[in-house]
Amino acid sequence: MGNRETKSDVILIGAGIMSATLGTLLKELVPEWEITVFEKLANAGEESSNAWNNAGTGHAALCELNYTVEKPDGSVDISKAININEQFQVSMQFWSYLVNSGLIQNPQDFIMPLPHMSMVQGEENVSFLKKRFEALSNNPLFQGMEFSDDPEKLKEWIPLIMQDRNLNEAIAATKIDTGTDVNFGSLTSMLFDHLKSKNVDINYKHSVNDIKHTSEGLWELKVKNLDSDTVERHTAKFVFIGGGGGSLHLLQKSGIPEGKHIGGFPVSGIFMVCKNPEVVEQHHAKVYGKAKVGAPPMSVPHLDTRFIDNEKSLLFGPFAGFSPKFLKNGSMLDLITSVKPDNVLTMLAAGAKEMPLTKYLIQQVMLSKEQRMEELREFIPNAKAEDWDLVVAGQRVQVIKDTEAGKGTLQFGTEVITAADGSIAALLGASPGASTAVHVMLEVINKCFPEHMLEWEPKIREMIPSYGMSLMENPELLHKIHDSTAETLGLIEKELVLS
Ligand SMILES: Cc1cc2nc3c(=O)[nH]c(=O)nc-3n(C[C@H](O)[C@H](O)[C@H](O)COP(=O)(O)OP(=O)(O)OC[C@H]3O[C@@H](n4cnc5c(N)ncnc54)[C@H](O)[C@@H]3O)c2cc1C
């Protein structure tokens, strides 16, 4: 047993975008609180938050068709899209605050402007897209969205996709120029550099193995120092479990009743990447299509321009896959060891219900490169196999829980689980993910520190001027915020340079 011990106000487990965001928010709200971080890898932002492990879409529901469903009466429900867009505006405001206050520099290292587009084929899909466009474009949050079913216009917008395309089927797209590509890995590293400069104690290569509530009402963590191979004990008044896919196991170890009857199901992501400049230069957008029948919502295919480490590339995918690991750097035993007496029935119910998903994932795993190229050719008809390589992305652990819809229901969103006394919180699930980190971490703060909210509100409003308000209902504030965040984050200037 190692003899290093610490006592902190706050412990953050995991150095991904969620812990980075929560740590930064708390440091602004209560600079005097002592914060300690434990991360099992050697650096911050190396799991799902790493740029190559996610799609880098600043999810604002500008292009993702799964956020706008068609209702039985044929109208399009845009309520989820509105929610996600409002949440993304919260992130944009917080990131602008960080840049304006000099807490992070060079926003171009983590965010770039990029048109977001949806593209569909076939009469029925075109009619859906048009209805979706009409419902969204009247809303201030989606102002500037254009629709076209004219192949000549589409050739201007997406030349690579329209080249050599057989046009005997109807085709249409929407385009909005206020979309973004976000390097969440780079942002995570910037935030941890900032936290380090504020004396946050960041411990890499430290794996949290156990969490227990002490008789004094503190949380005691058993942490393995992977360099010295010793076990340390660290205590805190408040613990945030931001372990990404690793969060479920840690939540189970905490023993809180709110963590019972919850299971996890891992879905892997695989992308194809193209770095051939001749191809890359012909595309400048994120273009989202429609999910195939039977595919889970996170498998909507899209063709994206990416900006990673000052290099432009194209990414296509994701193809889903199956691995029992809960983290890309996890263990093959993750799934089986997550089954506990309290969640076994929930897991079994989900297993029986989700056979079509399991079948779909197995089919996806078995795809050959040529079969993946065929799916890519639905986007780029003349794509050549030699221009494209496979990259394995991160793991998404979907939450399984008992809901009104039945026992063992698979959830595709994000779940914040907190103890009744607010002394511990865990984040499960991964969608819409990193884009809404600021909104989700404010939810953690709200749930866990209600007694401080009155005192903290003015500072939160300084960081996020629209805090607690609907921007959709305040179009003037929306425009003001939109213009100022675009300027601070360098989104207008670069738009001009790139076009
Ligand atoms: C294929 C794919 C595509 C995605 N696309 C998008 C997208 O386009 N836009 C978007 O907004 N989001 C996207 N997401 C979701 C987004 O990546 C995640 O929501 C986000 O990165 C999660 O951040 P996190 O901090 O919770 O987890 P992570 O970034 O995974 O960080 C968790 C950290 O905890 C550490 N850890 C785990 N267990 C322990 C332990 N016991 N002890 C110490 N450390 C531990 C891990 O090593 C890791 O560094 C995507 C995800 C995937 C997988």
The ligand as a Tripos MOL2 file, in Angstrom:
@<TRIPOS>MOLECULE
LIG
   53    58     1     0     0
SMALL
NO_CHARGES

@<TRIPOS>ATOM
      1 C1        -17.6850    7.0870  -32.4790 C.3       1 LIG1
      2 C2        -18.0560    8.2830  -31.6660 C.ar      1 LIG1
      3 C3        -18.4460    9.4570  -32.2980 C.ar      1 LIG1
      4 C4        -18.8160   10.5750  -31.5420 C.ar      1 LIG1
      5 N1        -19.1130   11.7370  -32.1870 N.ar      1 LIG1
      6 C5        -19.3910   12.8540  -31.4630 C.ar      1 LIG1
      7 C6        -19.5990   14.0860  -32.1210 C.ar      1 LIG1
      8 O1        -19.5170   14.1710  -33.3490 O.2       1 LIG1
      9 N2        -19.8970   15.1720  -31.3710 N.ar      1 LIG1
     10 C7        -19.9930   15.1090  -30.0020 C.ar      1 LIG1
     11 O2        -20.2840   16.1170  -29.3790 O.2       1 LIG1
     12 N3        -19.7720   13.9320  -29.3440 N.ar      1 LIG1
     13 C8        -19.4670   12.8190  -30.0390 C.ar      1 LIG1
     14 N4        -19.2160   11.6420  -29.3970 N.ar      1 LIG1
     15 C9        -19.3800   11.5710  -27.9280 C.3       1 LIG1
     16 C10       -18.1940   12.1870  -27.1960 C.3       1 LIG1
     17 O3        -16.9940   11.7110  -27.7240 O.3       1 LIG1
     18 C11       -18.3030   11.8290  -25.7190 C.3       1 LIG1
     19 O4        -19.5840   12.1960  -25.2390 O.3       1 LIG1
     20 C12       -17.2900   12.5590  -24.8470 C.3       1 LIG1
     21 O5        -16.0120   12.5320  -25.4080 O.3       1 LIG1
     22 C13       -17.2800   11.9170  -23.4770 C.3       1 LIG1
     23 O6        -16.3780   12.5940  -22.6560 O.3       1 LIG1
     24 P1        -16.0390   12.0140  -21.2330 P.3       1 LIG1
     25 O7        -15.1830   13.0190  -20.5660 O.co2     1 LIG1
     26 O8        -17.2960   11.6210  -20.5470 O.co2     1 LIG1
     27 O9        -15.2880   10.6330  -21.5290 O.3       1 LIG1
     28 P2        -13.8430   10.3070  -22.1120 P.3       1 LIG1
     29 O10       -13.3470   11.3210  -23.0490 O.co2     1 LIG1
     30 O11       -13.8910    8.9010  -22.5830 O.co2     1 LIG1
     31 O12       -12.9370   10.4210  -20.8160 O.3       1 LIG1
     32 C14       -13.0590    9.5370  -19.7320 C.3       1 LIG1
     33 C15       -11.6890    9.3910  -19.1130 C.3       1 LIG1
     34 O13       -11.8000    8.6640  -17.9080 O.3       1 LIG1
     35 C16       -10.6740    7.8110  -17.7880 C.3       1 LIG1
     36 N5        -11.0240    6.7270  -16.8570 N.ar      1 LIG1
     37 C17       -11.9760    5.7800  -17.0300 C.ar      1 LIG1
     38 N6        -12.0160    4.9510  -15.9580 N.ar      1 LIG1
     39 C18       -11.0560    5.4130  -15.0930 C.ar      1 LIG1
     40 C19       -10.6010    4.9830  -13.8170 C.ar      1 LIG1
     41 N7        -11.1290    3.9170  -13.2020 N.pl3     1 LIG1
     42 N8         -9.5930    5.6620  -13.2340 N.ar      1 LIG1
     43 C20        -9.0390    6.7480  -13.8370 C.ar      1 LIG1
     44 N9         -9.4280    7.1910  -15.0410 N.ar      1 LIG1
     45 C21       -10.4250    6.5370  -15.6550 C.ar      1 LIG1
     46 C22       -10.4520    7.3380  -19.2150 C.3       1 LIG1
     47 O14        -9.1290    6.8630  -19.4070 O.3       1 LIG1
     48 C23       -10.7340    8.6120  -19.9980 C.3       1 LIG1
     49 O15        -9.5810    9.3870  -20.2370 O.3       1 LIG1
     50 C24       -18.8130   10.5090  -30.1200 C.ar      1 LIG1
     51 C25       -18.4000    9.3390  -29.4850 C.ar      1 LIG1
     52 C26       -18.0000    8.2420  -30.2390 C.ar      1 LIG1
     53 C27       -17.5130    7.0280  -29.5340 C.3       1 LIG1
@<TRIPOS>BOND
     1     1     2 1
     2     2     3 ar
     3     2    52 ar
     4     3     4 ar
     5     4     5 ar
     6     4    50 ar
     7     5     6 ar
     8     6     7 ar
     9     6    13 1
    10     7     8 2
    11     7     9 ar
    12     9    10 ar
    13    10    11 2
    14    10    12 ar
    15    12    13 ar
    16    13    14 ar
    17    14    15 1
    18    14    50 ar
    19    15    16 1
    20    16    17 1
    21    16    18 1
    22    18    19 1
    23    18    20 1
    24    20    21 1
    25    20    22 1
    26    22    23 1
    27    23    24 1
    28    24    25 2
    29    24    26 1
    30    24    27 1
    31    27    28 1
    32    28    29 2
    33    28    30 1
    34    28    31 1
    35    31    32 1
    36    32    33 1
    37    33    34 1
    38    33    48 1
    39    34    35 1
    40    35    36 1
    41    35    46 1
    42    36    37 ar
    43    36    45 ar
    44    37    38 ar
    45    38    39 ar
    46    39    40 ar
    47    39    45 ar
    48    40    41 1
    49    40    42 ar
    50    42    43 ar
    51    43    44 ar
    52    44    45 ar
    53    46    47 1
    54    46    48 1
    55    48    49 1
    56    50    51 ar
    57    51    52 ar
    58    52    53 1
@<TRIPOS>SUBSTRUCTURE
     1 LIG1         1 GROUP 0 **** ****
